[in-house]
Amino acid sequence: LHGQIHGLSELEEALIVKSLHREDGMSQVDIGVLLAKHKSWVCRRIALLERLAWEVLEHLVLGLLPLSVGRVLCQLPSGQPLPGNALPRGNAREGVTQEKMLAAILKHRLSSRECEALLRHLKHASPGEVDLALRSPYAIEPALSSPHAGKPLEGHLKLLSQMALCAIPKIHSTLEDGSLEISPERVLL
């Protein structure tokens, strides 16, 4: 019945799917057939709720965090990792929990893209860099603080220089024919 209703958030969908799976005992394949969704969709909705720490779920339910951030946090273990959710030994993310990352997200007001970038950085960080990255994510990940998302500015600078070169002859011709008069007062404004 809920498969035909539009306007449900992913969190509401996850609650419905989890209820069908846990309380009604339906298999993920059966739920997928019932809702006209693939079984991987069903699995992702269940995982969204089951892998998230309570603190993260509270923020999601209250609307204090976007669900896209919840999806990022879902990749990390909670403070009390569930069986099968623990990361292998030696992984740099071993000391990173959802709660720790949530604290960094709230403190620095990170967007979902910034959370993804931070998580990518943490995957390749040494154990010593992990705490530093969580304390000051903008210092450790320059792509987070730049408006161009870490992409080189060369393309933007080339475009601006071409625009300036095109504008110079037009400004000169306008000044020569007297249709535009620039006084020092106007330049300062």
Rosetta blueprint (number, residue, H / E / L):
1 L L
2 H H
3 G H
4 Q H
5 I L
6 H L
7 G L
8 L L
9 S L
10 E H
11 L H
12 E H
13 E H
14 A H
15 L H
16 I H
17 V H
18 K H
19 S H
20 L H
21 H H
22 R H
23 E H
24 D L
25 G L
26 M L
27 S L
28 Q H
29 V H
30 D H
31 I H
32 G H
33 V H
34 L H
35 L H
36 A L
37 K L
38 H L
39 K H
40 S H
41 W H
42 V H
43 C H
44 R H
45 R H
46 I H
47 A H
48 L H
49 L H
50 E H
51 R L
52 L L
53 A L
54 W H
55 E H
56 V H
57 L H
58 E H
59 H H
60 L H
61 V H
62 L L
63 G L
64 L L
65 L L
66 P L
67 L H
68 S H
69 V H
70 G H
71 R H
72 V H
73 L H
74 C L
75 Q L
76 L L
77 P L
78 S L
79 G L
80 Q L
81 P L
82 L L
83 P L
84 G L
85 N L
86 A L
87 L L
88 P L
89 R L
90 G L
91 N L
92 A H
93 R H
94 E H
95 G H
96 V L
97 T L
98 Q H
99 E H
100 K H
101 M H
102 L H
103 A H
104 A H
105 I H
106 L H
107 K H
108 H H
109 R L
110 L L
111 S L
112 S H
113 R H
114 E H
115 C H
116 E H
117 A H
118 L H
119 L H
120 R H
121 H H
122 L H
123 K H
124 H H
125 A L
126 S L
127 P H
128 G H
129 E H
130 V H
131 D H
132 L H
133 A H
134 L H
135 R H
136 S L
137 P H
138 Y H
139 A H
140 I H
141 E L
142 P H
143 A H
144 L H
145 S H
146 S L
147 P L
148 H L
149 A L
150 G L
151 K L
152 P L
153 L L
154 E H
155 G H
156 H H
157 L H
158 K H
159 L H
160 L H
161 S H
162 Q H
163 M H
164 A H
165 L H
166 C H
167 A H
168 I H
169 P H
170 K H
171 I H
172 H H
173 S H
174 T H
175 L H
176 E H
177 D L
178 G L
179 S L
180 L L
181 E L
182 I L
183 S L
184 P H
185 E H
186 R H
187 V H
188 L H
189 L L
